[in-house]
Amino acid sequence: MKDVEVETLPGVVLGHKHIPVNAVGCYIPGGKYPLIASAHMSALTAKVAGVARIVSTAPPYQGAPHPAIVAAMHFAGADEILVLGGVQAVAAMAIGTESLLPVDMLVGPGNMFVAEAKRQLFGRVGIDLFAGPTETLLIADESVDGEMCAVDLLGQAEHGPTSPAVLLTTSEQLARDTMAEVERQLAILPTAGMARQSWAEYGEVIVCDTDEEMLAKADEMASEHVQVMTRDPDWFLQRMTNYGALFLGPRTNVSFGDKVIGTNHTLPTNKNARYTGGLWVGKFIKTCTYQKVLTDEASALIGSYCSRLCHMENFAGHGEQANLRVRGYGGQPDLPWYRPVPAQA
């Protein structure tokens, strides 16, 4: 990302600068699971963007600050660390308290209450995106087996009881094998209580005839995480348009992205991937424009065009701003098409 400055006409210079947001509040989920990786996903990304003040907060875990989350926030570059969760945490950062100055932007995932609080605060502060329950879509063919598909579905279904986990495949045999494997693994998975409820209410297995049909269905779903395990995963990389993040090939998986591989795991849900990507350095940066007119001739020329347009729009004050430059820098009288109403004595 680079600043830009271009001379569009002789003596007319336009540009933009990338300016980081001054203060950001980072919400780190941690009431149910201590999501250590979320600390560097938000706070570190803001630090790299050049944010001057980073407030980071996580709820207490089993009644106390979680030491690993606190350490992660510290090493990520947080300037202020809070032990506070839920709606009250995002409200405190956005509005401020007696001991906390408000921030300009809120980022980070959370439960449905945190997401709703961010929605209501949007406008008063900026937000990264609306992030709801975790979503996982697997696109697979017969090149992988049901055990791997079931592991990758249940590995994300354990997030919560409303986390969709969907298999999209061209192989009916793989679909049946995966469903059987899911039941086998639910009998031994330590987090099966959560995963079973999510799978029962939000799990899906969809069989398509062709890769093209899977592509169309995947773009319609616009899922947060899309794991592609087919003979040619790059075919989907080149063609898919709606997704939060892609995980290509059986050697990677959503858990890698959630925890360690390097791309950000704060991603759009609820089909918001139709119009936004996930959290990244650019989310913390404002692209602000500026303009300069360097010569008398350029000011008079631009002023003549501006005056004509203002006349057509009936903007007398705007037009006089242009006329003043035409008279002063171009040595011309009032332009013939523009006659502002004279000031009252």
N, C-alpha and C positions, 0 to 999 in steps of 0.2 A: 504494500500500500504506500503510494508516494503522493506527496503534494504536487499540484499541477498549476502551472501558470502559462497562459497562451495569449499571444497578441492576435486577436481575431480580426481586427481592422487596424490600419496604421494609427497608432496612438491610443488604441483601446485594448486594455489588458484585463483578462478574466482569469480567475484561479480558484482553487479550493485548498483548504488545509485540513488535515486530520487532527482533531483535538480530543484527547481523552476526557471522559467524564470526570468531574472533580472528586466526587464521593460516591461510593458504591456500598450497598449492604448485601452481604452474601448469606443466604439461608442454607444451613447444612442439616438435612434430615438426620435424626438419630434417636427418636423415641422408641421405635420398634426394633430397628437394626441400626447399629452405629455405622453410618455410611462415611467412612474415613476418606474414601476417594473423592467424595463430593467437595471436600475442602479445597483440594488443589484444582479441581475442575473449575471452580468459580473464583476463589481468591487469587490463585496463581495466574489465571488467565487475565484477570483485571490488572495484576501487577505488571505483567508483560505489556499490556496495553498502555501503561503509564499512568494509571489512576493514582492520584495523590493520597487519598484516604480510603482505606478499606476496612469496613466493619464486618466482622464475621460472627455468626451466632449458631449455636446448636442447642437443642433441648437437653436437659439432664438425662443421663442414661442410668436407670435403676437408682435414681435419687442423687446422682452426683455427676460432675463434669466427666466426660469420657476422656481419659488421658491421651489416647491416640488421636482423637479428633482435635483436641486442643493443640497437640504437637503439630499435627498436619496443618492447622490454620496458621500457627506461628511460622512454620517453615515456608508456607506459601506466601507469606508477606502481609498477613493481616495486621493492621495498626491497632485495632480495638477488638477484643474477643469477649463475647457475651455468652453466658449460659442461660439461654432463654429460647423457648420454642413456641410453635403454633402461631395463631393469629396475633397474639400480643407481641411476638418477636418482630414480625414484618411491620406491624403498626408502629412499634417503637422506633424502628429504623427509618421509616418513611416520615413520620410526624415529628419525632424527637421527644425527649423527656427532659426532666430537670438535669439529668447527668449525661444525656446523649444528644449530640447535634444531629439533625436529620440528614439523610443522604439524598442523592439526586436520582438514584437508580437502585432497583431491587433485582437480584438474580438468585437462581438456585431452585431446585425441585422441592416438592413437599406434598403433603396429603391434600385431600379435596378442600379442606378448610384454608390451608395456606394458599392454594391456588385461587380460591374465591377472594381471599383478602388481597392478593396481588391484583386481581381483576378490579376490585373496587378502588384500589389505590392508584391504578393506572391513570395517568393524567396529572395527578399531584406529583408523582415520580414516574420515571421510566421503568419498564420491566424488560427482562430478556425475552420471555415467551410464556405462553400459558401451558404449563406442564401438569398433566393429570396422571392417572395410574399408568404404570409401565405397560407398553405394548410390544409384543414380539410376533414377527411373521417369519416363518421358515418357508423358503422356496426350494424344493428338493425334487430330484428324480431318482431313478433306481441306482445311481452311482453311490448312494449312501444307504445305510441300513436303518431299521426302525429303532434300534437301541440309541443311536446317536441323535436321531430326531426327538425321541422321547426325553432324553437327558436335556437337550437344549430347550425344549418347550417347558418342562417342569422347573428347570433352573431359573426361569424368569417368572413362572406362575407363582413361585413362592414369595414374590414381592408383596402380594396382598390379594384379598378376595375379589378384587375387581380388575385384575390384570389380565387382559386378553392374551392368549397364546394360540397361534393359528398355524396350521400346516397347509401349504399350497403345493400340490404335487400333480405330476402327470402319470404317476404309478399307483394304480388301485392297490397293488400288493403292498407297496410301501405304506400307504394309508392304513391298511388293516394291521400290518406289523407294528406300526407306530402306536396305534390305539391299544393293542395288546401289551406293548412294552410300557406304556404309560401306567396301566393298571398294575403291572408287576412292580414297577419302580415305586409307585405310591405306597406299596406295602412295606417298603424299607427306607424310604426317604425321611430323614429326621424332621423336615419341615412339611411333611405331607398334609398336616392339618390345614395349613394355609393353601398349599398348592392344589389339594383336592377340591376345595371349594371354588377356587379360581377356574380350574379346568372344567368342573361340572357346569358352571354358570357362564363362562366366557370362552371356553376352549372350542376350537373348530378344526375340522379336517375337510378340506375342499379339494376335490379331484377335477382336474382340467384335462382337456384333450390335447392341447399344444402349449409350447412355450409362449406363443403369442397370447393365448388366453390367460396364462398365468401372469404375464406382463400387464395386461389390461386390468386384471383383478387386483394386482398388487398396487398399481397406480391409483385405482379407485379407493383402496383401503388407506393409502398414505400412512403407513404404519411408522411408529417411532423407530423400532429396530427391525431391520430386514436382513435376515441371514440367508445367503444364497449358496446352496450346496448342490450344484448341478455339474454336468460335464464341462460346461463353458460358462462359468459365472460372469466373465467379462461381458458376455452378450447382454446381461441384465444391467451391468454397470454403464454400458454405452446407451441403453435405451430407457431406463427408468427415470422418471421425473419427480415422483412424489415419495419421499422417504426422509426420515431423520438421519439415519446412518446406515451404511451398507457394510456387511461382513461377508467377505467373498471367499468361498471355498471352505472345505471341512476342517482345515487346520486352524481357522480362527472361529470365534463365536462371540455372542453378545457379552458374556461375562468378561472376556478380555477387554472389550471396550468400556464396560462399566468400571473396571478396576485399574488396569495397568498399561494398555497398549499405547495410549497417547492421544487419541482424538477425544473430544469432549462428550460426556455422557448426559449432559443437560440438553434434552432434545424435544422437538415438538410432538405432541400427542393429539388425539381427537381430530385427526385429519388436518391439523394446522400445518403439516408438512407441504400442503398445497401452496403455501405462500411464504414459508420461512424455513431456514435451516436451524441448526442448533446453536448453542452458545459457543462463541469463539472470540478471539481478540477484537475483531471488528465490531462486535456488539457493544463494546465499551467506548467506541470512538465515534465522535460526531464529525461528519464531513461538512465543513462550513465554507461558504463561498465568499469571494470578495471581487471587487472590480475597481479599476483605475482608468481614468481618461487623462492622457499625458499631454495632449496638444490642444491648442485653441481650435484648430480646424476639426479635429475629431469631435470635440464637445459640440460645436455648432452643427456638424453633420448629424450626429446622433440626436441632438436636440430637435432638428427639423422633423425627423421621423417620429420622434416621441410626441411632438406638438400635434402633428396630424392625427395620430392615433387617439390622443386625449380629446381632440375636438370631436371625433366620431363617437367617443364614449360619453361625451358631455361631462368630462372631468375638468372643470375650469382651473382649480388649484393645481392639479397635476400639470396641466398644460402651461401654466405660467412659470412653473419650475423649469420647463424646457425652454420657453420663450426667453426667459432671463439669460440663459446661456447663449441662445442664438444671438440676442442683441449684444451681449457683453463680449463674446468670444468670436462672433462672426461678423460683427459690424453691420448686421441687418436690422431693419425695423421689425415691428411685429409681423409675423407671418400672415399672409393674406387670408388664409382660411380660419384664422383664430382671432376672435375678438372677445376677450374676457369682459365680464360686466365690471364697469368702473366702480371703485370703492365709494361708498356713501360718505358725503362730507359730515 
